[in-house]
Amino acid sequence: MVVNRVFDVAIIGAGVAGSALAFTLAKYTDINNIIVFEKYDEPALLNSSPKSNSQTLHIGDIETNYTLEKAAVVKRNASMIANYISHFGFEESIGFRRDKMILAVGDDEVSRLEARYKEFSELFPYYKKMGAEELKEKEPNIMEGREDSVLALGVEGEITTVDFKKLSESFIQMAVDSDKNIQMHYNEDVETIIKIDEGYEIVTKNSRFKTKSLVANAGAYSLLFAQHMGYGKDLAVLPIGGSFFFTKQQFLNSKVYTMQNPKLPFAAVHADPDITANWNTRFGPTAFVLPKLERYRQLHMMDLLEAMDLGKDTLEVYYNLLKDRTIRNYIITNILDELPMVGKGVFVKDAQKIIPSLRKEDLVFADGYGGMRPQIVDKVKHELKMGEAKLIKGGAIFNMTPSPGASTSLAIAREDAQTLCKHLGKTFNYELHEKEIGNR
Ligand SMILES: Cc1cc2nc3c(=O)[nH]c(=O)nc-3n(C[C@H](O)[C@H](O)[C@H](O)COP(=O)(O)OP(=O)(O)OC[C@H]3O[C@@H](n4cnc5c(N)ncnc54)[C@H](O)[C@@H]3O)c2cc1C
């Protein structure tokens, strides 16, 4: 086995998170030697692929489960992606200005959205309030056959839709084109990380590499790497699959999100014009426990069992979730959505909240679409964590980034780049970062 030179930073995973970090380090720090390991032959084939996620730049304006404080943070963080796209000239190739809206249906939701409008309109001054008449004009299919009251907050002219795979590819290209030594190792599956005096040794099937620091951006595998090194034993992964349905014809021009049930942990049904399908309408995602770490790929049984860690504490979290009737019904509905014979018939009822006249015959299961959210279970607090999780031990960082991790990838990368600079005695160029992609 060959032992290579010592790198400053090793990044494991070239999804949008790992790629964003490679770009940020190459462009805005004086860290020189960076190696990226990706187990497949190109970047972003898993969750960051446009077929896996909803392609939405989550900025906090239509996510009704966010508090004002959280929306302000997400806005600051996600706006870096929009800034990157505009600054480097990737509009209409990576990021798209398409309309979107949050739709409230029924009196209760309408009054909740009214209240939200009052609270959030200073943070999002571009909101366009739309009642039945305006909606009829803008998206007639939302109003056809509708009897309930509706209200929508629309957003026009903003970058709302992103191809996160192309974004990842552009991050890597920019990193490779910089004056730094960036080594991309595709088809190189990292097996183990060993702590050594100089830093860490990264062991792959064919080789060993030394690095002073490392960042695992490998989805659920990041936690497994951490746990093999003795960290993060209080956490486990609940793999949540998400599937989609296409309509046979295009029904909407805008992204349409529905109001979140505050009790439910995952995004309520939404409809998105899809980049990969000529902007045809894609509904979803569903949310169901799927015993896999990678959708549509080989089952890694041992890794799965290890990640899920089905001991007493983990099972207690699931038991508590199942005790709640709303969550139980939600889980059952989402399992039924996946069944070949009945799925469409069950799912269409949810989708009719957006388009009342939609029939199950209008839908087709989006085969080959959908991803896996590595939701984190806190075994000590006995709760399911909804956002990202990060473990930092010395010069090693382990990121788990379920939704909306793609939207916040540049912010996570900036934070990690700063941590790495501190660890390595290097400098972060705040001025240039702020000027090019910062929170303007
Ligand atoms: C159904 C669904 C809808 C979503 N919708 C949105 C959305 O609209 N907007 C949004 O912002 N977010 C969305 N998300 C979340 C978003 O997709 C993820 O947060 C994001 O893609 C995570 O990026 P990542 O780089 O951490 O992970 P990934 O894209 O999964 O990349 C991890 C990479 O690590 C590599 N890897 C793993 N193990 C190893 C190893 N041992 N050695 C080498 N390489 C390895 C993998 O091959 C992969 O390329 C959605 C997620 C799902 C599932």
PDBQT file of the ligand as one rigid body, heavy atoms in Angstrom, charges set to zero:
ROOT
HETATM    1  C1  LIG A 501     -36.758  14.146  -0.936  1.00  0.00    +0.000 C 
HETATM    2  C2  LIG A 501     -35.799  15.244  -0.614  1.00  0.00    +0.000 A 
HETATM    3  C3  LIG A 501     -36.065  16.545  -0.999  1.00  0.00    +0.000 A 
HETATM    4  C4  LIG A 501     -35.151  17.571  -0.706  1.00  0.00    +0.000 A 
HETATM    5  N1  LIG A 501     -35.403  18.824  -1.171  1.00  0.00    +0.000 NA
HETATM    6  C5  LIG A 501     -34.505  19.812  -0.928  1.00  0.00    +0.000 A 
HETATM    7  C6  LIG A 501     -34.704  21.106  -1.487  1.00  0.00    +0.000 A 
HETATM    8  O1  LIG A 501     -35.642  21.346  -2.241  1.00  0.00    +0.000 OA
HETATM    9  N2  LIG A 501     -33.808  22.080  -1.157  1.00  0.00    +0.000 N 
HETATM   10  C7  LIG A 501     -32.734  21.843  -0.344  1.00  0.00    +0.000 A 
HETATM   11  O2  LIG A 501     -31.972  22.763  -0.077  1.00  0.00    +0.000 OA
HETATM   12  N3  LIG A 501     -32.512  20.613   0.167  1.00  0.00    +0.000 NA
HETATM   13  C8  LIG A 501     -33.349  19.595  -0.131  1.00  0.00    +0.000 A 
HETATM   14  N4  LIG A 501     -33.110  18.341   0.346  1.00  0.00    +0.000 N 
HETATM   15  C9  LIG A 501     -31.904  18.112   1.139  1.00  0.00    +0.000 C 
HETATM   16  C10 LIG A 501     -30.663  18.079   0.252  1.00  0.00    +0.000 C 
HETATM   17  O3  LIG A 501     -30.859  17.231  -0.842  1.00  0.00    +0.000 OA
HETATM   18  C11 LIG A 501     -29.463  17.629   1.093  1.00  0.00    +0.000 C 
HETATM   19  O4  LIG A 501     -29.405  18.413   2.271  1.00  0.00    +0.000 OA
HETATM   20  C12 LIG A 501     -28.149  17.793   0.366  1.00  0.00    +0.000 C 
HETATM   21  O5  LIG A 501     -28.195  17.251  -0.929  1.00  0.00    +0.000 OA
HETATM   22  C13 LIG A 501     -27.054  17.137   1.198  1.00  0.00    +0.000 C 
HETATM   23  O6  LIG A 501     -25.834  17.268   0.529  1.00  0.00    +0.000 OA
HETATM   24  P1  LIG A 501     -24.599  16.400   0.991  1.00  0.00    +0.000 P 
HETATM   25  O7  LIG A 501     -23.467  16.785   0.121  1.00  0.00    +0.000 OA
HETATM   26  O8  LIG A 501     -24.431  16.487   2.457  1.00  0.00    +0.000 OA
HETATM   27  O9  LIG A 501     -25.066  14.873   0.735  1.00  0.00    +0.000 OA
HETATM   28  P2  LIG A 501     -25.076  14.019  -0.610  1.00  0.00    +0.000 P 
HETATM   29  O10 LIG A 501     -25.533  14.799  -1.755  1.00  0.00    +0.000 OA
HETATM   30  O11 LIG A 501     -25.827  12.785  -0.283  1.00  0.00    +0.000 OA
HETATM   31  O12 LIG A 501     -23.552  13.703  -0.841  1.00  0.00    +0.000 OA
HETATM   32  C14 LIG A 501     -22.789  12.837  -0.016  1.00  0.00    +0.000 C 
HETATM   33  C15 LIG A 501     -21.650  12.350  -0.878  1.00  0.00    +0.000 C 
HETATM   34  O13 LIG A 501     -20.752  11.586  -0.094  1.00  0.00    +0.000 OA
HETATM   35  C16 LIG A 501     -20.306  10.485  -0.864  1.00  0.00    +0.000 C 
HETATM   36  N5  LIG A 501     -19.840   9.448   0.053  1.00  0.00    +0.000 N 
HETATM   37  C17 LIG A 501     -20.560   8.790   0.985  1.00  0.00    +0.000 A 
HETATM   38  N6  LIG A 501     -19.783   7.906   1.638  1.00  0.00    +0.000 NA
HETATM   39  C18 LIG A 501     -18.544   8.012   1.107  1.00  0.00    +0.000 A 
HETATM   40  C19 LIG A 501     -17.314   7.346   1.344  1.00  0.00    +0.000 A 
HETATM   41  N7  LIG A 501     -17.206   6.397   2.285  1.00  0.00    +0.000 N 
HETATM   42  N8  LIG A 501     -16.225   7.683   0.602  1.00  0.00    +0.000 NA
HETATM   43  C20 LIG A 501     -16.313   8.650  -0.360  1.00  0.00    +0.000 A 
HETATM   44  N9  LIG A 501     -17.476   9.307  -0.639  1.00  0.00    +0.000 NA
HETATM   45  C21 LIG A 501     -18.565   8.982   0.084  1.00  0.00    +0.000 A 
HETATM   46  C22 LIG A 501     -21.556  10.076  -1.648  1.00  0.00    +0.000 C 
HETATM   47  O14 LIG A 501     -21.260   9.290  -2.756  1.00  0.00    +0.000 OA
HETATM   48  C23 LIG A 501     -22.147  11.437  -2.003  1.00  0.00    +0.000 C 
HETATM   49  O15 LIG A 501     -21.686  11.922  -3.242  1.00  0.00    +0.000 OA
HETATM   50  C24 LIG A 501     -33.970  17.287   0.028  1.00  0.00    +0.000 A 
HETATM   51  C25 LIG A 501     -33.706  15.969   0.404  1.00  0.00    +0.000 A 
HETATM   52  C26 LIG A 501     -34.579  14.950   0.069  1.00  0.00    +0.000 A 
HETATM   53  C27 LIG A 501     -34.231  13.544   0.437  1.00  0.00    +0.000 C 
ENDROOT
TORSDOF 0
